[in-house]
Amino acid sequence: MVTNKSPRTDTFHAIADPTRRDILDLLRRGEMRAGDIAARFPVSRPAIAKHVRVLREAGLVTERRESRARLYSLDPAGLKNIDRWLQPYRLYWAARLTDLKRVAEAEHAIRKSGEGDTP
């Protein structure tokens, strides 16, 4: 079995799971204690701990300890791998939408001037 542990692969693996995406959505609002994160899901605390670990190892979440509590925060820098990967697609769609706009404007101009009317 071949394993590819590049940062991009780890990041995409981390966000592939809907529960992990939900955890990221929670952390987007601010830092949370591990128990508070786990309380939001209908799965065991150990299962949530594994999800958080995957997010942390992918660089999407940071952990800090305060006394006995573990607090987790979203690390937006970890999303850079996804952003870099998406950039060519943004450019592709921006160009396609610009082309569509030109066609629509040309069609509108033809209709407005009456050139497209048939007797």
C-alpha positions in Angstrom: 0.0 0.0 0.0 1.3 3.4 -1.0 0.8 6.3 1.4 1.2 9.9 0.5 1.6 12.1 3.6 2.0 15.4 1.8 0.5 18.4 3.6 -2.1 18.9 0.9 -3.2 15.2 1.1 -3.4 15.4 4.9 -5.5 18.6 4.6 -7.9 17.2 2.1 -8.2 13.9 4.1 -9.0 16.0 7.2 -11.8 18.0 5.5 -13.2 15.0 3.7 -15.2 13.9 6.8 -18.4 15.8 7.5 -17.9 15.6 11.2 -14.5 17.3 10.9 -15.9 20.0 8.7 -18.6 20.6 11.4 -15.9 20.9 14.0 -14.1 23.4 11.8 -17.4 25.4 11.5 -17.7 25.4 15.3 -14.1 26.6 15.8 -14.6 29.3 13.3 -16.7 31.0 16.0 -13.8 30.9 18.5 -11.8 28.7 20.8 -13.6 25.8 22.5 -12.8 23.2 25.1 -12.6 19.6 24.0 -15.6 18.7 26.1 -17.7 21.5 24.6 -16.9 20.3 21.1 -17.7 16.7 22.0 -21.0 17.7 23.6 -22.2 19.1 20.2 -22.1 15.6 18.5 -24.0 12.4 18.9 -20.8 10.3 19.0 -18.4 9.4 21.8 -15.8 11.8 23.2 -13.0 9.5 22.0 -14.4 9.6 18.5 -14.4 13.4 18.6 -10.9 13.4 20.0 -9.8 11.4 17.0 -11.4 13.8 14.6 -9.8 16.8 16.4 -6.4 15.0 16.3 -6.7 14.5 12.5 -7.5 18.2 12.2 -4.6 19.2 14.4 -2.1 16.9 12.5 -3.3 18.5 9.3 -2.5 21.9 10.6 -6.1 23.1 10.7 -6.6 23.3 14.4 -4.3 24.3 17.2 -4.4 23.1 20.8 -3.4 24.8 24.0 -3.7 23.7 27.5 -5.1 25.7 30.3 -4.7 23.9 33.6 -6.3 20.5 32.9 -8.4 21.7 30.0 -7.5 21.4 26.3 -8.7 24.3 24.2 -8.9 24.2 20.4 -8.8 26.9 17.9 -9.1 27.1 14.1 -5.8 27.7 12.4 -6.6 29.5 9.1 -3.0 29.1 8.0 -3.8 25.4 7.5 -6.4 26.2 4.9 -3.7 27.7 2.6 -3.1 24.2 1.0 -6.7 24.1 0.0 -6.7 27.7 -1.2 -3.6 27.1 -3.3 -5.2 24.1 -4.9 -8.5 25.9 -5.6 -6.8 29.0 -7.2 -6.5 27.6 -10.8 -10.2 26.6 -10.6 -11.2 30.1 -9.5 -9.3 31.5 -12.5 -10.9 29.0 -14.8 -14.4 29.9 -13.6 -13.7 33.6 -13.6 -12.7 33.4 -17.3 -15.8 31.3 -18.1 -18.1 33.8 -16.4 -16.5 36.7 -18.2 -17.1 34.9 -21.5 -20.7 34.3 -20.6 -21.2 37.9 -19.6 -19.8 39.0 -23.0 -22.2 36.7 -24.9 -25.1 37.8 -22.8 -24.3 41.5 -23.4 -23.8 41.0 -27.1 -27.1 39.1 -27.3 -28.9 41.9 -25.3 -27.4 44.6 -27.6 -28.6 42.7 -30.7 -32.1 42.3 -29.3 -32.2 45.9 -28.2 -31.2 47.3 -31.6 -33.8 45.1 -33.4 -31.2 43.4 -35.5 -32.3 40.0 -34.2 -36.0 40.5 -35.2 -37.4 38.2 -37.9 -40.2 39.4 -40.3 
